[in-house]
Amino acid sequence: MRIAVAARSFARNATLRAELTARYPDATFAESPELLDGDALVAFLRGHDHAIIGLERVDAQVLDAVPELRVISKYGVGLDGLDIAALRTRGIKLGWTGGVNRRSVAELTLAFAIALLHRVPETAFAMRQGEWQKLLGRQLTGRTVGIIGIGFVGKELVRLLAPFECRILSHDIRGYPDFHRQFGVTAVSKIELLRESDIVTLHIPLDHSTRGMIGAAELAAMKRGSFLINAARGGLVDETALAEALERQHLAGAACDVFEVEPAANRRLSALPTFLGTAHIGGSTIEAQLAMGRAAIDGLTTARLPTDDWPC
């Protein structure tokens, strides 16, 4: 195999580099601190038949420019940067393992929920302005949490919420009756979830059916004084509408680990005292990086041709 590792955090991880080169000594690693894109990505991939891809965008144009590429293994779980149809029509196999960073993302989501309820963003913002604001917050215990997307991360979040005695609502295009019964989760419509939840958190992929799914109408349907969390994918939330909902204090706060444009996070949102933003760190733990990297290494040999019902 001629393997190109474009994923930056994989390439910077000494343990993963050692484990990959022990099996494939001639692997090539990207050394650029910037995300490879377009012509730069094509130039790096040329001459390789296998690649480990992270957040890099691989579309039909990139694939046509590197016809020797036969296998792509995904470092991470999001597939929105890959043109799945283009892979399939060109006979390119994809290695992908779902849920490898579930605990890391679920923990961050839980941290967001507690921070928002205890008004951490606001009091931290005030302290940076030289003000001492002892704000009155709320406990997570006993709150109603609405989870949109009850897949790998959503289920892990349910498990982490168990000690907090929350009422948990869920909405998903798939049904998980056994899981719901086991953990006392109530499946509801999206509008019911928005109207009844104190905290709404998103754990779904980004595709044509979910892009912009939380817009002005959905935010208006949420309870006044509730909170929104997005640790899934940028593009799920209309960021302008979210900023407006925070500015008029319809929402008490919001937290996002992902943004529509990265790394240029939304400055209007970031300037608000009730907003908590992080730089796509959901999977940035030592444990998650090792799990994602090892899954990507395995994916080089377990890859299969994407089908119409390929999970995302």
Backbone torsions as a table, in degrees:
resi	resn	phi	psi	omega
1	MET	NA	141.1	170.7
2	ARG	-107.1	105.0	-169.0
3	ILE	-108.6	129.7	174.3
4	ALA	-111.6	126.1	178.8
5	VAL	-104.5	101.9	-179.8
6	ALA	-87.3	-27.8	-177.1
7	ALA	-60.5	119.0	-171.5
8	ARG	-66.4	-46.0	-176.7
9	SER	-70.0	-27.8	172.0
10	PHE	-65.0	-48.8	-176.7
11	ALA	-62.4	-29.3	-178.8
12	ARG	-86.8	-8.4	-175.6
13	ASN	-89.8	112.6	-175.1
14	ALA	-62.1	-37.4	-179.4
15	THR	-65.6	-46.0	-179.4
16	LEU	-67.0	-39.9	177.3
17	ARG	-59.3	-43.8	-178.6
18	ALA	-66.0	-41.5	-178.6
19	GLU	-67.9	-36.4	178.6
20	LEU	-70.8	-47.1	-176.5
21	THR	-70.4	-21.4	174.7
22	ALA	-65.0	-30.4	179.2
23	ARG	-96.4	-33.1	-176.8
24	TYR	-134.5	85.9	-172.1
25	PRO	-60.6	-25.4	-174.4
26	ASP	-95.4	16.4	-180.0
27	ALA	-61.6	143.8	178.6
28	THR	-107.8	132.4	-176.6
29	PHE	-113.2	136.8	174.7
30	ALA	-69.1	133.5	-179.3
31	GLU	-109.2	-4.2	-178.0
32	SER	-72.3	135.6	176.1
33	PRO	-72.9	-15.0	-178.5
34	GLU	-96.2	151.9	176.3
35	LEU	-63.9	125.6	179.0
36	LEU	-72.7	135.0	-176.5
37	ASP	-148.1	150.6	173.2
38	GLY	56.7	-128.0	-176.0
39	ASP	-61.9	-35.0	179.8
40	ALA	-66.0	-38.9	178.0
41	LEU	-68.2	-42.5	178.4
42	VAL	-59.6	-45.8	-178.7
43	ALA	-61.1	-38.2	-179.7
44	PHE	-71.1	-38.5	-176.0
45	LEU	-77.2	-23.5	-176.2
46	ARG	-56.9	138.2	-179.7
47	GLY	86.8	3.6	-179.2
48	HIS	-119.7	142.4	177.9
49	ASP	-103.0	-11.3	176.5
50	HIS	-129.7	145.7	179.3
51	ALA	-144.1	144.8	170.3
52	ILE	-106.1	118.6	-173.3
53	ILE	-114.8	138.5	175.3
54	GLY	-106.1	-105.0	180.0
55	LEU	-89.5	-0.1	-179.3
56	GLU	-61.8	142.7	-180.0
57	ARG	-91.7	118.2	-179.5
58	VAL	-115.2	107.1	-178.3
59	ASP	-115.5	-174.9	-177.5
60	ALA	-59.9	-37.2	-179.2
61	GLN	-64.2	-42.5	177.4
62	VAL	-64.3	-44.6	-178.3
63	LEU	-63.3	-40.2	179.7
64	ASP	-66.8	-28.0	-179.8
65	ALA	-81.0	-14.2	179.5
66	VAL	-129.2	68.5	-175.1
67	PRO	-64.9	-17.5	180.0
68	GLU	-76.1	-14.0	-178.5
69	LEU	-72.2	122.4	-175.8
70	ARG	-118.0	-19.3	-178.5
71	VAL	-140.0	132.7	171.1
72	ILE	-119.5	127.7	175.9
73	SER	-112.1	131.7	-172.2
74	LYS	-91.3	125.4	171.3
75	TYR	-92.5	105.1	-172.1
76	GLY	110.9	-173.4	-173.7
77	VAL	-117.5	-22.4	-177.1
78	GLY	-72.4	131.5	-179.7
79	LEU	-108.4	7.1	-175.5
80	ASP	-68.6	-16.8	177.3
81	GLY	-86.7	-4.7	-179.1
82	LEU	-108.7	135.7	174.5
83	ASP	-85.1	93.8	-174.4
84	ILE	-62.8	-40.4	179.8
85	ALA	-62.6	-40.3	179.4
86	ALA	-66.0	-37.5	175.8
87	LEU	-61.6	-46.3	-175.9
88	ARG	-63.7	-46.1	-176.5
89	THR	-68.0	-23.5	179.9
90	ARG	-97.0	1.7	177.8
91	GLY	70.9	26.5	-179.6
92	ILE	-91.7	127.1	-178.2
93	LYS	-82.0	152.7	-178.4
94	LEU	-126.2	128.0	172.3
95	GLY	-98.0	123.2	-176.4
96	TRP	-151.0	134.4	176.4
97	THR	-126.9	118.2	-178.1
98	GLY	-76.6	148.3	170.1
99	GLY	77.9	9.1	-175.6
100	VAL	-68.5	-19.1	178.2
101	ASN	-112.5	20.1	-171.7
102	ARG	-58.3	-44.6	-177.5
103	ARG	-66.2	-41.1	-179.4
104	SER	-61.8	-47.3	-179.2
105	VAL	-68.4	-39.4	179.2
106	ALA	-64.4	-39.3	177.6
107	GLU	-63.4	-42.7	178.5
108	LEU	-62.7	-41.5	178.5
109	THR	-60.6	-43.8	177.6
110	LEU	-61.7	-42.1	177.6
111	ALA	-61.4	-42.7	176.5
112	PHE	-57.6	-47.7	-176.8
113	ALA	-60.0	-46.0	-179.9
114	ILE	-66.0	-43.1	-179.5
115	ALA	-62.1	-43.5	-179.7
116	LEU	-65.3	-45.4	-178.6
117	LEU	-63.7	-36.4	178.9
118	HIS	-87.2	6.1	174.5
119	ARG	60.0	37.0	179.0
120	VAL	-61.4	-45.3	-179.8
121	PRO	-58.1	-40.1	-177.2
122	GLU	-67.9	-47.8	-176.7
123	THR	-70.4	-32.6	175.7
124	ALA	-66.7	-39.8	177.2
125	PHE	-61.4	-44.5	-179.4
126	ALA	-64.0	-40.6	-179.3
127	MET	-64.6	-34.8	176.8
128	ARG	-67.2	-20.6	176.1
129	GLN	-92.4	5.8	-179.6
130	GLY	82.6	15.9	-177.9
131	GLU	-108.8	143.8	177.6
132	TRP	-106.2	99.1	-178.4
133	GLN	-112.9	110.6	178.4
134	LYS	-93.9	88.1	-171.6
135	LEU	-84.9	150.3	179.1
136	LEU	-92.7	116.4	-178.9
137	GLY	-108.7	-160.0	179.6
138	ARG	-135.9	155.5	175.5
139	GLN	-82.3	152.6	172.4
140	LEU	-71.5	-33.1	-178.7
141	THR	-53.4	125.7	175.9
142	GLY	85.4	-2.9	179.7
143	ARG	-76.0	163.4	173.6
144	THR	-97.6	120.5	-178.0
145	VAL	-111.1	125.6	177.9
146	GLY	-104.9	120.5	-178.0
147	ILE	-108.9	114.9	176.1
148	ILE	-94.7	107.3	-175.0
149	GLY	103.2	101.2	-175.2
150	ILE	-109.8	44.5	176.9
151	GLY	-85.5	-141.9	-175.4
152	PHE	-57.0	-53.4	-176.4
153	VAL	-72.1	-41.4	179.6
154	GLY	-57.9	-45.1	178.1
155	LYS	-63.9	-40.7	180.0
156	GLU	-64.4	-37.6	177.5
157	LEU	-64.2	-40.5	176.7
158	VAL	-56.8	-44.6	-179.8
159	ARG	-63.4	-41.3	-179.7
160	LEU	-68.4	-27.0	-178.7
161	LEU	-79.9	-10.4	-174.3
162	ALA	-51.8	-44.5	-178.3
163	PRO	-69.1	-13.6	-174.4
164	PHE	-92.3	-1.7	174.6
165	GLU	54.3	41.7	179.7
166	CYS	-82.6	152.3	164.8
167	ARG	-82.8	124.5	-174.3
168	ILE	-115.8	123.3	174.9
169	LEU	-107.4	149.8	177.9
170	SER	-138.1	153.8	173.6
171	HIS	-140.7	128.5	-178.3
172	ASP	-155.9	152.6	177.5
173	ILE	-74.1	-16.7	177.0
174	ARG	-105.5	157.1	177.8
175	GLY	-102.6	139.1	178.1
176	TYR	-131.2	62.3	-172.7
177	PRO	-60.0	-39.9	-178.8
178	ASP	-65.1	-44.5	178.5
179	PHE	-63.9	-42.9	-179.6
180	HIS	-60.6	-43.3	179.1
181	ARG	-65.0	-42.8	-177.3
182	GLN	-62.1	-39.1	-174.3
183	PHE	-109.3	7.3	176.4
184	GLY	68.4	33.5	179.1
185	VAL	-91.8	139.5	179.6
186	THR	-106.7	119.7	177.1
187	ALA	-81.1	130.1	-177.4
188	VAL	-138.7	172.8	174.0
189	SER	-72.0	162.0	179.9
190	LYS	-61.3	-42.0	-177.6
191	ILE	-66.6	-37.5	177.7
192	GLU	-66.0	-41.2	178.4
193	LEU	-61.2	-45.2	-179.4
194	LEU	-62.8	-40.6	-175.8
195	ARG	-72.5	-29.5	-171.3
196	GLU	-104.1	-13.1	-172.8
197	SER	-86.6	141.0	169.9
198	ASP	-78.9	-31.9	178.4
199	ILE	-132.1	127.9	174.2
200	VAL	-112.0	127.3	-178.8
201	THR	-129.8	138.0	-173.2
202	LEU	-102.9	131.6	178.7
203	HIS	-143.8	61.9	-176.2
204	ILE	-133.1	158.0	176.7
205	PRO	-75.0	165.1	175.3
206	LEU	-100.8	120.1	173.3
207	ASP	-149.4	-171.4	-175.8
208	HIS	-62.8	-25.3	-177.3
209	SER	-86.0	-17.5	-176.5
210	THR	-112.9	-12.7	-179.5
211	ARG	-59.0	127.4	179.5
212	GLY	67.6	23.1	-174.7
213	MET	-67.8	-21.6	174.0
214	ILE	-110.0	96.4	-179.8
215	GLY	-115.5	-161.7	-176.0
216	ALA	-59.4	-41.7	-178.8
217	ALA	-65.2	-43.0	-179.3
218	GLU	-68.0	-39.2	178.2
219	LEU	-65.9	-38.2	177.8
220	ALA	-65.9	-28.2	179.9
221	ALA	-75.6	-19.3	-179.7
222	MET	-70.0	153.2	178.8
223	LYS	-59.0	140.7	173.6
224	ARG	-64.4	131.3	-178.9
225	GLY	88.7	7.1	179.2
226	SER	-89.8	-179.2	-174.0
227	PHE	-130.7	148.7	176.8
228	LEU	-121.1	135.9	177.0
229	ILE	-126.3	131.8	174.0
230	ASN	-128.7	101.9	174.2
231	ALA	-116.0	25.8	-176.3
232	ALA	-104.4	-79.2	-179.1
233	ARG	-145.9	139.2	171.3
234	GLY	-65.3	147.9	-177.3
235	GLY	101.3	-17.3	176.1
236	LEU	-72.8	-29.4	-174.6
237	VAL	-114.3	136.4	172.0
238	ASP	-74.5	104.6	-172.1
239	GLU	-67.5	-31.8	176.4
240	THR	-66.4	-44.3	178.2
241	ALA	-64.1	-37.1	178.6
242	LEU	-65.5	-43.6	178.2
243	ALA	-60.0	-41.8	179.6
244	GLU	-64.9	-40.0	179.5
245	ALA	-64.9	-34.9	176.7
246	LEU	-74.1	-40.6	-178.2
247	GLU	-64.2	-36.6	178.8
248	ARG	-90.9	7.2	174.1
249	GLN	62.9	26.8	171.6
250	HIS	-71.3	-42.7	170.4
251	LEU	-95.6	142.2	179.0
252	ALA	-80.9	-19.3	180.0
253	GLY	178.4	167.0	177.7
254	ALA	-153.3	153.3	176.3
255	ALA	-135.6	135.1	178.3
256	CYS	-134.2	131.7	172.0
257	ASP	-99.7	-8.3	-175.7
258	VAL	-135.0	150.8	-176.0
259	PHE	-138.4	157.8	-178.5
260	GLU	-60.8	-39.4	176.6
261	VAL	-119.5	120.6	178.2
262	GLU	-125.3	140.5	8.7
263	PRO	-88.7	7.5	-179.4
264	ALA	-81.1	77.8	-178.8
265	ALA	-62.5	154.0	-176.3
266	ASN	-60.1	111.8	-175.7
267	ARG	-70.3	-32.0	178.7
268	ARG	-62.8	-44.0	177.1
269	LEU	-65.7	-46.3	-174.5
270	SER	-62.8	-23.2	-179.0
271	ALA	-81.7	-9.4	-175.9
272	LEU	-85.4	135.7	-178.4
273	PRO	-68.4	-19.6	-179.7
274	THR	-95.9	10.6	-179.6
275	PHE	-111.3	136.8	176.4
276	LEU	-119.1	116.3	-178.4
277	GLY	-120.6	141.3	175.6
278	THR	-132.3	162.1	-168.0
279	ALA	-93.8	63.4	176.3
280	HIS	51.0	56.9	-176.0
281	ILE	-104.3	8.3	-175.9
282	GLY	-54.0	-40.2	179.4
283	GLY	-100.4	9.7	-175.3
284	SER	-92.3	62.9	168.8
285	THR	-123.0	157.5	179.4
286	ILE	-56.9	-44.0	-176.6
287	GLU	-66.4	-44.5	-178.4
288	ALA	-67.0	-40.3	-179.8
289	GLN	-63.3	-40.1	177.5
290	LEU	-65.5	-42.2	179.8
291	ALA	-64.5	-43.2	179.2
292	MET	-66.5	-40.6	-179.1
293	GLY	-66.4	-43.4	179.8
294	ARG	-66.9	-35.7	175.5
295	ALA	-65.2	-37.6	178.5
296	ALA	-66.8	-38.1	177.1
297	ILE	-63.2	-46.6	178.3
298	ASP	-61.9	-35.6	-177.8
299	GLY	-64.3	-19.9	177.1
300	LEU	-61.8	-29.5	-178.5
301	THR	-109.8	-17.0	-179.7
302	THR	-101.1	2.4	-177.7
303	ALA	-56.6	149.4	177.8
304	ARG	-139.7	164.0	-178.8
305	LEU	-70.4	126.6	178.6
306	PRO	-60.7	141.1	177.0
307	THR	-111.1	175.7	-178.1
308	ASP	-61.6	-28.3	-179.3
309	ASP	-102.0	25.4	-179.9
310	TRP	-55.0	132.2	-180.0
311	PRO	-68.1	150.6	178.5
312	CYS	-140.8	NA	NA
